[in-house]
Amino acid sequence: MAPYPPPWQLTLARIEGALPFISPELAECLAMASLRRLWRVHVRDYPFDNLGIAHNPGINASELVRSWCSEERRQFLSWIGRRASPVLAKAARQVLAAKCQTEGFTEAYTPADNALARLDALLPSRDPDGTLIEWLEELRTEEFDFFEGGSEMVQVGGFAITRSAPRGAAWAASLAAAIRPHLFGLGSAPLALAGIMPRALFREFHEEPLPALLRSALQTATDNAAADLRVMREAVTLADKQLAGRLYASSTAPQAWRMIVSLGPLTRAELARCLGVTKRTASQSVSSLQEAGMVRLRETDSAIVPANADLVPRE
């Protein structure tokens, strides 16, 4: 008798079964929500010049549009715009437009290109688990940049302290795996499985076997993708219900809602650039959404956020 499939495969099968029934509006939301989640994982794993004892840029950097990591966000979005599927690439270009940024290129993303080339050489595949393990072994043994150290001893003010070692290029493998959904039989699905290749997979010493660590990462990634699908479907359904009689006031309100709920907090100016409309038109859209009780202004920075906290994708 064949063994039962692992839970992540069952979650993935449910996502795959829903894809034929996804509307263009839901596909747009999913792509932008995936981009937002990819950025959160990227901020968690990227070196950011290895700042501080923990080499961590801080929690405020993890929100895609609001992040103060402007140049790194530009390079991140530019790479996705060049390498990802059309629907995800379009979402990346919209965020660039929202921030008044153009595409850029940096050699810092060479590890991501190398990881993607190695992964593409192993495709197509009918065994995602086995393919990822084979790919992981290649990166661990043949690409030195991907090595993740444990800790290191440094001198600070005459004292020796132990801190986290500089981060490697696990972030590059994570990006490469995320933009290849057809590795999992999802074809050109409008979503990405963020966080499949965490830093723990590239450490020299690990408490659990690599296959077990990979299965855990796959379960987390598929659970997050399923959660995004559920939340975005609820958001699109809410817009159909709440805005049915309000389109006379603003025809762009539904699209504005989809961007706010999937990309995260946006100012009116950012929303206007993202939509490709005037600030006045964007303001009319926001007013329609406020009248429908769908959005509110955040007090700290006047950014527009969903009024219902349940429609904010969880980490």
N, C-alpha and C positions, 0 to 999 in steps of 0.2 A: 504494500500500500504506500502511495506517495505521501511524504510528510506534509503537514499543514503549512501553507505559506506564512511567512512572518507578517505581523500586523501591518507593517508599513506597505506591504504589497496589497493588502485588502483596502487600505485607505486610498492608495494610488488607483486601484481598480474602480472605486467609487467616483473619483475625480474624472477618470477616463470615461466612465459611463455618462457623466454629466456634460462632457464637452460638446457632443452633437447638438445639445439643446441650449447652448449659450447664445444669447442675443448679442448683436454688435455692441450695444451699450454695456452689457455685462463684461464682454471681452475687453473693452476699453478700461473699465474699472479694475479688472483683474491685472492687466498689464501694469497700470500705474501703482496698484497696491504691491505688486511683486517688486517693482523698482524701489519702492519705499522700504520694503523688507530687506532687499539686497543691500541697500545702503546701511541699514542698521547692523547687519552682519559684517559688512565691510569695515565700518567704524570700529567694531569690536576686535577685528583681526589685523587691520592695517598698521604698519609701524608708526606712521605719523612722525617721522624723524626720531622715533623712540624716546618721546618726551617723558620726563618724570621717572620716578622710581618704578611705577607700574606700567610705564610706556602706554598710558591711556589718555586720550584727548579729553575725556570727561563726558558726562551723560548728555550735556546740552548739544553735543556734536551729532547726535544720532538721528535727529529729525531732518529728513531730506532737504526740504526747502528752507527751513529755518537755520540749518547748521551754519556755524561760522567758518567751517573748513571750506572756504569758497573755491580755492584753486584745486584742491583734491577732489571736490565734488565735480568740478568741470572736467577733470581728467577721467574720473569714473564714468560720468555720463557720456563722454566722448568715446570711450572704449566700447561701451555697450551700444552706442549708436552705430559703430562700425562693425561690430561682431555679432550682435544678437539678431533675433528674428525681427521682421518688419514691424510687428505690433509693439514689441518692447523697445525697438530702436526709435519708433515714433514718440513713445512716451518719454524717452530720454531727451529727445530734441525739444519736446514741449517744456520740460523743466529747464533746459538751457535757455530757452526763450523767456521763460518766466523770470529768470535771474539776469537777463540781458547779457548772456555769455555766449561766445562762439565756441566751436569745437577746438580742442587742443590735442597735442600729442606729446608724450614724454616717454623716454626710455625706461622709466620706472615700471611701465606696464609690459615690458618684454617678458617677464616671468609668466604673465597671464597668456601672452601669445604662445609661448613655449608649451605651457600646460594644455592649451587648447589644441595645438598641433598634435601633441602626443595622444590626446583623447580622440581626436578625429581619426587618427591612424588605427584605432581599435574599433571603430564603428563601420558598419552597423553591427549590433550585437543583440542576441536574444537572452543574454544573461547579464542584466545590469549590475548585480552584486559582484559577480566574477570579474566583469570588465573594470569596475571601479577598484577592486583589489589589485588587479594587474597594473592598472594605471598608477595607483598609489605606490606600488613597489618600484615602478620606474622612476617616479618623482623622488622617492626617498633615497634611491641608490645612485641616480644619474644626474640629478639636478641639485647641486649643493645649496642653491638659494632657498630651497624649501625647508631646510633643516630648522627645527625649532628647539632652542636651548631650554634648559630648565631655569637655573639661577646663576648669578655671577657675583663675585666679591669686588666691591669698588671702595675707593678711599674718598670720603667726604669730610672736609674740615679736620683732617687728621684722624678720623675714625673709620674703621672698616665696617661696611654694612653689606648685607646681602640683598640683592634686588632681582627682579625678573630679568632674564637675559633678553637682549634685543630680539624682536620678532622676526621671523622668517617670511617666506612668501606663501604661506598656507592660504592667504587671502586670494592669491592668483588662481589656485586650484579650485577654490570655492566659487569664484566667478565663472571659470571655464565650465565647471559641471552644471552650474545653474542655467546657463544659456543654451544648453543642449538637452531640451526636454525629450527629443526623440530617442535619447538613450533609454528612456523608460516607456517607450511606446506611445508618447503623447503627441507625436507629430509636431505641428507648428502651434502648439497650445499657447494661449495668451497668458502664460504664467511662467514663473521660474521657481525652482526648488532651492531656496536660499539656505546656506549653511550645511550643505552635504559633506564638505571636507573641512572640518574644524581643525584648529591648530594641534589638538591632542593627537591627531593621526600622524603628525610629522615630528613628534618628539622622539628622542633616542630611546627613552625608557617610558613605558606605559603600563599601568596597572592591569589593564584588560587586553586580551588579544585584539589585533587590528580589526578582524571581522566583526567582533562584538561592538567595538567603538563605532564602526561604520554603520552597523544596523541601528544603533541608537541615534546617530546623526540623521539617518534616513527617516526614522520614525518621527523625529522632531520636525524635519523639513516637510514631510508629507502632512503631518498634523497641522502645521502652520498654513500650508497651501489650502487645505480643506477648510480651515477657519476663515481664510481670506475669501474663498469662494462663497461660503455661507453669509458672511457679513456683507460682501458686495452685492449678493443677490437680494438680501434684505434692503439694502440701500436703494437699489434700482426699483424694487417693488414699492418702496415708500415714495419715491419720486413720482412714479406713475399715479399713485393715489392722491398725494398732496398737491401736485401741480396740474392735475387734470383740467381745472378751470382757471388757471392763472397764466397760461401761456400767452394770453393777449397782452399781459404786462411786460413779459420778457421771454422771448423765444429761446434765449441762451441759458435760462435758469437750469434746465435739466443737465446740460453739459457742465455748467459751473458747479452744480451739486456733485456730479460724478468726480470732478477734479478735487473738490474739497474733501470728500469722504475717502478718497483713495490716496491722494498725494500727501495729505496732511494739511496743517495750518497754512493759509495763504492770505496775503494782503490783497486789497482791491487792485492795486497796481500789478502785482504778480498774476492775479487772476486774469486781468485784461490782456496781458502779454501772452499768457498761456492759451487763452481763447482766441487771440488774434483780433480783439475788438477794442473799442475805445474805453477809457476809464468810466465814462458815463454809462455805457452799455453794461459794463461789468457791475457798476453800482446798482443799476436797475435789477440785474439778476440777483444780487445779494439782498436787495430790498424784498424781492418776491420770495426768496427763501426764508427771510426773517418773518415775513407775514404768515408764511406757512408753518412757522415754528420749527424749521429744519436746521437752522444755523444760529450761532450767536457770535458776538465779538469777544475775543479773549481780552481781559482787562490789561494784562501785562504788556502786550504789544499790538493790540487792535487787530490781530490776525483773525481770520474767519475759521471757525471750527464747527463740527456737527453739534447740535444741541443735545442729541442723545449720545451719551458716552458709550453705549453698547455698539454703536456703529463706528467705533474707532478700533482698527485691527490691533490685536494684542501681540506682545512680543512672545 
